[in-house]
Amino acid sequence: MNRFARNIKAKFNRILHEMSLSVSQYVKKPGVDFTRNYKLPFKKTILTIVMMGGLNLNRELLRVFNYNTYVPTASAFVQQRDKILPEAFSFLFREFTDSLPRTKGFNGYDLYAVDGSDITIYRNPKDISTYIQNGENAKGYNLLHINALYDLQNRLYKDFIVQKAAEKNETKALMEMANRLISKRKPIILGDRGYESYNVFAHLEKFGLKYAIRVKDIRSTGILSGLKLPDGEFDVDISMKLTRRQTKEVKRNPDKYKIVPSTTTFDHFDRDGFCQISFRVVRFKLKTGEYEVIITNLSRDEFPPEKIKELYNKRWGIETAYNQLKNIVCLENFSGKTENAIRQDFWASMVLMISVAVFQKEANEKIEKEHRHKQNKHHYQTSVGNLAVTLRDEFIFEVLRKNKLLSTIKIRRIIAILAYSKSPIRPDRSFPRHKNRDISFNLNLKSHL
């Protein structure tokens, strides 16, 4: 059994202890907030928010404080949490994530999928930065947009950037998160069509990062529409100079130069107003008869077209992770209405997802061991389902508040439950994408568990 699961509480408490020694970095009023003794000191307030399960606030406090008479009031809790900056939780998330061991990569590379998703927050028409109204008489709603970088092999969210609806910019968020990957071991970034941008390709190339990003097909209005490409399946190299200049030389050589409109963001021109860019365009046919096109800077020797197809298919893992985040962890069941509380709850949910990933990984190792012994037809993996909430109760709630390491017996029990709830892996199975379906992710599952 992996020692990390047995020591996860110690690692978590160590990070919290280090944060407690420098509280001034994580509060609104340094030198004032959390300088007196309260029922809810800094560390206890952090843990309480992490342990929130979507119930009524008073009920949550009773549960967290084990129904003791010294439970703080909801008002006292709200006042204490309002002192803490959301950056405290984002720091906790990143430190906790970085403490995890890593598995071996795909062909020696680490795979990171990038994607964005909207989350609904409490309705507030006065907040024009998040308020959306589709039509003069339509009832509006408030949105935040989350941009995630997801570690596909370890099933862990690696990084996040939260944007208000009016500030939504997925390509900018990707480039910012990519900058934090520069010192990591050989990453490959996998993205969908929302990241089709010369600015993105040039940025990743400049910092030595590998990528494989799906783009619009050759008969669309996307990047490929202006290039001379064959029909059918192909794998070709493209090299050109990007510029905003419209000189005679540029206009005479459309195969050599690509004019970037002044309305399009591009940050990588040299002093003369040019940027040399090179990439591969890989087009392959799906079983449906449709084509998909990937732009990548991976070498053809390491990643021939079939390997590119296999690589991109792994991006689906982030879709599954978003489903867990919204349907199982119930991200949108916020325990407060203010922007500060919403951002705190968001990062607290990410901490829970780390714990889910750790125990899910160990359960999968147990399942794989049983597979080798029984020689089953299919490989299996854990079906997390509502067990994410079980882990919050069994691990975060019951264990993190106690001053002892998580017992081996409890670890084995949790992993055994996860291993029992399993489903076969069918890599070739596919389902049609349903369009124009009104799917609500705010299922309020926590309040029913």
Secondary structure, 3 states (H helix, E strand, C coil): CCHHHHHHHHHHHHHHHHHHCCHHHHECCCCCCCCCCCCCCHHHHHHHHHCCCCCCHHHHHHHHCCCCCCCCCHHHHHHHHCCECHHHHHHHHHHHHHCCCCCCCECCEEEEEEEEEEEEECCCCCCCCCEECCCCCCCCEEEEEEEEEEECCCCEEEEEEEEEHHHCCHHHHHHHHHHCCCCCCCEEEEECHHHCCHHHHHHHHHCCCEEEEEECCCCCCCHHHHCCCCCCCEEEEEEEEEECCCCHHHHHCCCCEEECCCCCCCCCCCCCCEEEEEEEEEEEECCCCCEEEEEECCCCCCCCHHHHHHHHHCCHHHHHHHHHHHHHCCCCCCCCCCHHHHHHHHHHHHHHHHHHHHHHHHHHHHHHHHHHHHCCCCCEEECCCCHHHHHHHHHHHHHHCCCCCCCHHHHHHHHHHHHHCEEECCCCCCCCCCCCCCCCCCCCHHHHC
